[in-house]
Amino acid sequence: MSSNATVTVEVGLGDRAYDILIGSGLLLRAGTEISRRLPGTRAAVITDVNVAAAHLETLRAGLEKGGIRPAVIALPAGEKTKSFAHLEEVVDGVLAARLERGDVVVALGGGVIGDLAGFAAGIVRRGMNFVQIPTSLLAQVDSSVGGKTGINSARGKNLVGVFHQPKLVLADTEVLDTLPIREFRAGYAELAKYGLID
Ligand SMILES: NC(=O)c1ccc[n+]([C@@H]2O[C@H](COP(=O)([O-])OP(=O)(O)OC[C@H]3O[C@@H](n4cnc5c(N)ncnc54)[C@H](O)[C@@H]3O)[C@@H](O)[C@H]2O)c1
C-alpha cells in the first residue's frame, strides 16, 4: 500500500453501520474523520502508558485539527487492566470530563484498551459513541471489529461485557512501527489462523 492510500471498509449493520479506515497517517486525520460523522462532539481518549508514550501526542494533534480537545485517561498496560477497578476509573474519568451521551469515547491501544473502553462507552449514560483506534496488529485485524467489549472477572476471561458497535474504526498502519516484535507475532498468528479457516 502506498503511504497515502486509505482503504475504506463499510460494515453494513443498518442503523449501526460504520466505516473501517485502513491506511497510514490516520491518527493525524482522526479529528476530521470523527467530526465529519459526529459533528460538534467532545471526546475522552482511553489509552495505556506504552501507547501513550508513542502515539498520544500525534493523536492529540490530529483531534485538535478537527476542533476536538480530548480528556485523556492513561492506564497501566497489560491484561490485568481489563478489570472492574479500571472500568470504574474510566467511567469516573468520562463522567468527570462531563461528556454527554452524544460525545465519544476513543480507544487508542491494543485489544485490552479497546475491550475496556468499549465496555465503558456501552454503559456510561446508557451508551455513548465509541471510536476504535487499534494500535496492535491483533487489535487491527480482530478485536476492534465486531462490537465485542468487556473485562475479565475473577471467574474467568471476558465474562463481563456488552456488545457495543463503534461509530468508526481507524486502523493506522504507521502505529505498528512501534509495536514490540512479540506482539507483532501474536497478531500474525491470528491472521494465519483466519487464513487457514478460510
Ligand atoms: N473484542 C474482541 O473481539 C477480541 C478479540 C480478540 C482478542 N480480544 C482481547 O484483546 C486482548 C489482547 O489484545 P492485544 O494483543 O492487542 O494486547 P494489549 O492490548 O495488551 O497490547 C499488547 C502490548 O502491546 C503494547 N502496544 C500496543 N500497541 C502498541 C504500539 N503501537 N506501540 C507500542 N506498544 C504497543 C501494549 O501497551 C501492550 O503492552 C485480550 O484481552 C483479548 O481478550 C478481544
Ligand as a Chemical Component Dictionary entry (heavy atoms), coordinates in Angstrom:
data_LIG
# 
_chem_comp.id                   LIG 
_chem_comp.type                 NON-POLYMER 
_chem_comp.pdbx_formal_charge   0 
_chem_comp.three_letter_code    LIG 
# 
loop_
_chem_comp_atom.comp_id 
_chem_comp_atom.atom_id 
_chem_comp_atom.alt_atom_id 
_chem_comp_atom.type_symbol 
_chem_comp_atom.charge 
_chem_comp_atom.model_Cartn_x 
_chem_comp_atom.model_Cartn_y 
_chem_comp_atom.model_Cartn_z 
_chem_comp_atom.pdbx_ordinal 
LIG N1  N1  N 0  -13.248 -7.923  21.453 1  
LIG C1  C1  C 0  -12.826 -8.903  20.683 2  
LIG O1  O1  O 0  -13.480 -9.317  19.730 3  
LIG C2  C2  C 0  -11.454 -9.510  20.956 4  
LIG C3  C3  C 0  -10.902 -10.394 20.037 5  
LIG C4  C4  C 0  -9.615  -10.906 20.290 6  
LIG C5  C5  C 0  -8.929  -10.517 21.439 7  
LIG N2  N2  N 1  -9.516  -9.653  22.328 8  
LIG C6  C6  C 0  -8.806  -9.205  23.529 9  
LIG O2  O2  O 0  -7.681  -8.469  23.134 10 
LIG C7  C7  C 0  -6.724  -8.513  24.205 11 
LIG C8  C8  C 0  -5.347  -8.704  23.644 12 
LIG O3  O3  O 0  -5.058  -7.628  22.773 13 
LIG P1  P1  P 0  -3.555  -7.244  22.406 14 
LIG O4  O4  O 0  -2.838  -8.456  21.994 15 
LIG O5  O5  O -1 -3.618  -6.088  21.497 16 
LIG O6  O6  O 0  -2.949  -6.872  23.827 17 
LIG P2  P2  P 0  -2.633  -5.469  24.555 18 
LIG O7  O7  O 0  -3.726  -4.506  24.358 19 
LIG O8  O8  O 0  -2.250  -5.822  25.946 20 
LIG O9  O9  O 0  -1.353  -4.956  23.765 21 
LIG C9  C9  C 0  -0.163  -5.721  23.835 22 
LIG C10 C10 C 0  1.031   -4.870  24.300 23 
LIG O10 O10 O 0  1.449   -4.064  23.211 24 
LIG C11 C11 C 0  1.512   -2.686  23.609 25 
LIG N3  N3  N 0  1.159   -1.921  22.418 26 
LIG C12 C12 C 0  0.004   -1.934  21.726 27 
LIG N4  N4  N 0  0.104   -1.186  20.627 28 
LIG C13 C13 C 0  1.358   -0.679  20.622 29 
LIG C14 C14 C 0  2.073   0.175   19.717 30 
LIG N5  N5  N 0  1.555   0.581   18.565 31 
LIG N6  N6  N 0  3.333   0.532   20.054 32 
LIG C15 C15 C 0  3.902   0.070   21.200 33 
LIG N7  N7  N 0  3.302   -0.744  22.077 34 
LIG C16 C16 C 0  2.035   -1.126  21.776 35 
LIG C17 C17 C 0  0.544   -2.552  24.748 36 
LIG O11 O11 O 0  0.898   -1.466  25.596 37 
LIG C18 C18 C 0  0.715   -3.906  25.444 38 
LIG O12 O12 O 0  1.840   -3.855  26.309 39 
LIG C19 C19 C 0  -7.162  -9.618  25.140 40 
LIG O13 O13 O 0  -7.675  -9.064  26.326 41 
LIG C20 C20 C 0  -8.274  -10.335 24.359 42 
LIG O14 O14 O 0  -9.257  -10.863 25.211 43 
LIG C21 C21 C 0  -10.754 -9.139  22.094 44 
# 
loop_
_chem_comp_bond.comp_id 
_chem_comp_bond.atom_id_1 
_chem_comp_bond.atom_id_2 
_chem_comp_bond.value_order 
_chem_comp_bond.pdbx_ordinal 
LIG N1  C1  SING 1  
LIG C1  O1  DOUB 2  
LIG C1  C2  SING 3  
LIG C2  C3  SING 4  
LIG C2  C21 DOUB 5  
LIG C3  C4  DOUB 6  
LIG C4  C5  SING 7  
LIG C5  N2  DOUB 8  
LIG N2  C6  SING 9  
LIG N2  C21 SING 10 
LIG C6  O2  SING 11 
LIG C6  C20 SING 12 
LIG O2  C7  SING 13 
LIG C7  C8  SING 14 
LIG C7  C19 SING 15 
LIG C8  O3  SING 16 
LIG O3  P1  SING 17 
LIG P1  O4  DOUB 18 
LIG P1  O5  SING 19 
LIG P1  O6  SING 20 
LIG O6  P2  SING 21 
LIG P2  O7  DOUB 22 
LIG P2  O8  SING 23 
LIG P2  O9  SING 24 
LIG O9  C9  SING 25 
LIG C9  C10 SING 26 
LIG C10 O10 SING 27 
LIG C10 C18 SING 28 
LIG O10 C11 SING 29 
LIG C11 N3  SING 30 
LIG C11 C17 SING 31 
LIG N3  C12 SING 32 
LIG N3  C16 SING 33 
LIG C12 N4  DOUB 34 
LIG N4  C13 SING 35 
LIG C13 C14 SING 36 
LIG C13 C16 DOUB 37 
LIG C14 N5  SING 38 
LIG C14 N6  DOUB 39 
LIG N6  C15 SING 40 
LIG C15 N7  DOUB 41 
LIG N7  C16 SING 42 
LIG C17 O11 SING 43 
LIG C17 C18 SING 44 
LIG C18 O12 SING 45 
LIG C19 O13 SING 46 
LIG C19 C20 SING 47 
LIG C20 O14 SING 48 
# 
